[in-house]
Amino acid sequence: MFAEAPTTLARAYDVRQQSSWTAIGADGVIVRSRGYGAQGAGYWRGVLDQLRAG
């Protein structure tokens, strides 16, 4: 699931770049976080696999 977060959540996780994304597991722990840049399909599969496993 992809969602836009409120600014309070971004501050809580210390997200400082405008074009950032952060994958947060069900336990509230950051799984991965990135700023600018392009990632391929394999990268995204890995992120989603990590989120499903957590």
N, C-alpha and C positions, 0 to 999 in steps of 0.2 A: 504494500500500500504506500502510495506517495501522498504526502500532504504538506500543506504550507503551515508552518508553525508560527505562533505568536512571538513577538519580540522578547517576551519574558523567557521563553524557552531557549532562544538563541543566546541570551545573556547567561542563563544558568549553565549552559554547556560551553561558554566562552567562544562562540562562533564570531569571528571578527571580519570576515570577507563577505561582501555583498552577494557574490555568486557561489556560496558554499552549499554543500549538502552534507548531512550527517545521518548515518544509519544508526538508529538506537534500538537495541534489542529489547525484548519483553521485560527483562530485568532492569532496564534503565541505563545499562552500560553502553557506551558508544562502541559500535562494532567497527565502523570505518567513517572517515571524514575526509573531505577533499575540498579544495578551492577551485580555481579556474583550471580548465584543461578538458580534453576529450578522452573518454575511456571507451574501449571496444566492448563488444558483446560478451567476450569471455570474462572481462573484469566485472561486468554487471551480474553475470551468472554467479561469480564467486561471492559478491556482496549478498545477493538474494539467498544463496545457499547458507551463508553464515547466519543470516537473519532467521531462516527456517530452522536451523539447528539449535538456535538459542531460545 
